[in-house]
């Protein structure tokens, strides 16, 4: 560095130029934007896993209801039968509150209940209208779908 011109030494000591800083900040912004987009997709997968877990836990509650009442609630009685004693027939003789509230899916829509189920008439079916909240669309989820 002893043989360099004084203006070159001054420029080396000055640091980065404004243009260099803008370029680096632009690259960082692009990388962060891509990361945030990838993380957003992970949340959807977690919601689908939560629906499957909810199907399992609500299914356990329905099996408990069946043990106490002798049968599953009807479609008309629905999941409300887990919270309040049904008044429509068949009224269960031995009813016990199993849940404090009717569960909702990750998109804040109530789960739907059918008995008999559409794919296996011997079993109940739990349904979620999926992310769009609209019934009978391709994103709907059923407890009778293969996992």
N, C-alpha and C positions, 0 to 999 in steps of 0.2 A: 503494500500500500504506500510505500514511501515515494514511488515514482509516479503515482497517479496525479492527475491534474486536480487542483483544489476544488473545482465545482463538482467533480465526480465524487470526491470524499464527502462533500456536503450532502449530495443526493443520497448516498448510501446511509448516512446517519439519520436522514429525515424520516425514514419509515415507508409506509405504503401510501400510494396516491389514492385520491378519492375514487377514481375509476376502478382500481384494484379492489377497494373495499366494497363497491357496489356489485361487482362481479361475484365476490365471495358470498355476500349476503343473498344474492339471487340464487346461487347454488344451494345454500342452506335452506332457503324458502322452498325450493323445488323438492329437496329431500324430505323436509318436514311434511309438505303437502302429500307426497306419496305415502309416507308412513301413516298419516292420519286416515287416508283412504283405505289402506290395508287393515288398520285396526277396526274401522267401521264394519267391515265384513265379518270380523270375528264375533262381534256382538250379535249378529243374526244367527250364527251357529249356536251361541249360548242360549238364545231364546228358544230355538228348536229343541235343544236338550232339556230346557226347563219344561216345555210342553210334555215331553216324554216322561219326565219325572213326575209332573202333575198327574198324568194319566195313571201312573203307578199308585200314587198316594190316594187319589180320589177313588181309584179302583179298590184299594184296600178298605176305604171307608164304606163303599157300596157293598163289599163282601161282609163287613161287619153288620150293616143294615140287614142284609139277607139272613144272617145268622139269627139276629134278634126278631125280625118281622116274618121270617119264613119265606120271603121272596124279595126280588129286587123291586124298587119303586117303578111305577108305570112311567111311560114317556110323559104323560100329562102331569104326574106328580113331580117328575124331574129331580134335579139335585136339591131342590128346596126341601125334599123329604129328609135330607141329612141335617137340616137346620130346624125345621118345624114339623110337628106331627101332621101327616096328611089328613085331610078331612074328606077327600074323595075316595071312592072304593077302588081297591080294597084298603080299608083302614087297618093298619097293623095293630095287633093286640098288644104286643110287647115292643113298644117304641122307645128308643133312647136317643137323645141328641148326640150326634157324632161330630158335628162341625159347628163352629160359631158363625160362619158366613159361607155363602156360595163362592167357590173359587173363580178367579178370572185368569185368563191367559196373559202372556207377557205384553200383549197389545191392548190390555185393559178391556177385553170383551169377555162376557160370561161364557164358560164352557157349555156346550149343548150336550144333552143326554137323550139316548134312545134305548128303549127296551121293548121289543127285541132289536138287536143290532141289525144293520143292513147287510153285513157280510156273513156274520155268524148269528143266526136267530136265537141260539141258546144262550148267548151272552149279551151283556149291555154294551153300548158303544158310546164313547166320549168323543166329542168333536170340537175342534177349534177352527174358526174361519180363517185363521192364518193372518199374515201381516196386512192384507188388504181389508179384512173384516167383512168381506162379502161371502155369503154362503154359495156353495156349489161352484167354486172356482178351483183351478189347479193347485193353488197354494194351501188348500184346506188340509187339515191333519185329522186322522182318526185313530182311536185306540185299537182298532181292528186291522190297521195297515201293518204289513210286515216291517220290522225295524231294520 
